Amino acid sequence: MDPVEESVRDHRQIYNAVRDGGPDTGAASMREHIERTSLQLREIVFDPKCNISSSARQHELP
C-alpha cells in the first residue's frame, strides 16, 4: 500500500477509534500508527533498494 494512503487510512482509524471507542481505543490506534510510520521511515532512509530517489534521500532540511 502507498505510504500516504496508509497514513490517511490510519488517521481515519484513529479518529473513528476516539469517536466510537474512547481515548484508550484511540491511543492504541495511535501507537500502532506511530510504530508503522517509524518502520516505513527506517525503510525509506536505510534501505538502498527503496524507490525513493537518492537525491530525495540526501535532501537536508534547513
C-alpha positions as CSV (number, residue, x, y, z in Angstrom):
1,M,0.0,0.0,0.0
2,D,1.2,3.5,-0.7
3,P,2.5,5.1,2.5
4,V,0.4,8.3,2.1
5,E,-2.8,6.2,1.5
6,E,-1.8,4.1,4.5
7,S,-1.3,7.2,6.7
8,V,-4.7,8.6,5.7
9,R,-6.3,5.3,6.5
10,D,-4.5,5.2,9.9
11,H,-5.7,8.7,10.7
12,R,-9.3,7.9,9.9
13,Q,-9.0,4.8,12.0
14,I,-7.6,6.9,14.9
15,Y,-10.4,9.4,14.6
16,N,-13.1,6.7,14.5
17,A,-11.5,4.9,17.4
18,V,-11.6,8.1,19.6
19,R,-15.1,8.9,18.4
20,D,-16.6,5.5,18.8
21,G,-14.4,3.8,21.4
22,G,-13.0,6.5,23.6
23,P,-9.5,7.7,24.5
24,D,-8.0,4.2,25.3
25,T,-9.0,2.8,21.9
26,G,-7.8,5.9,20.2
27,A,-4.4,5.7,22.0
28,A,-4.0,2.1,20.9
29,S,-4.7,3.1,17.3
30,M,-2.2,6.0,17.5
31,R,0.5,3.7,18.9
32,E,0.0,1.3,16.0
33,H,0.2,4.2,13.5
34,I,3.4,5.6,15.1
35,E,5.1,2.1,15.0
36,R,4.1,1.5,11.4
37,T,5.2,5.0,10.4
38,S,8.5,4.5,12.2
39,L,9.2,1.3,10.3
40,Q,8.3,3.0,7.0
41,L,10.7,5.8,7.6
42,R,13.5,3.4,8.6
43,E,12.9,1.6,5.3
44,I,13.0,4.8,3.3
45,V,16.1,6.1,5.0
46,F,18.2,3.0,5.3
47,D,17.1,0.6,2.5
48,P,19.2,1.3,-0.6
49,K,16.6,-0.6,-2.7
50,C,13.8,1.8,-1.6
51,N,12.0,3.5,-4.5
52,I,12.9,7.0,-3.2
53,S,15.5,8.7,-5.4
54,S,18.9,9.2,-3.9
55,S,18.7,13.0,-4.2
56,A,15.5,13.0,-2.2
57,R,17.1,10.7,0.4
58,Q,20.1,13.1,0.7
59,H,17.9,16.2,1.0
60,E,18.7,18.2,4.1
61,L,16.2,20.2,6.0
62,P,17.1,23.8,6.9
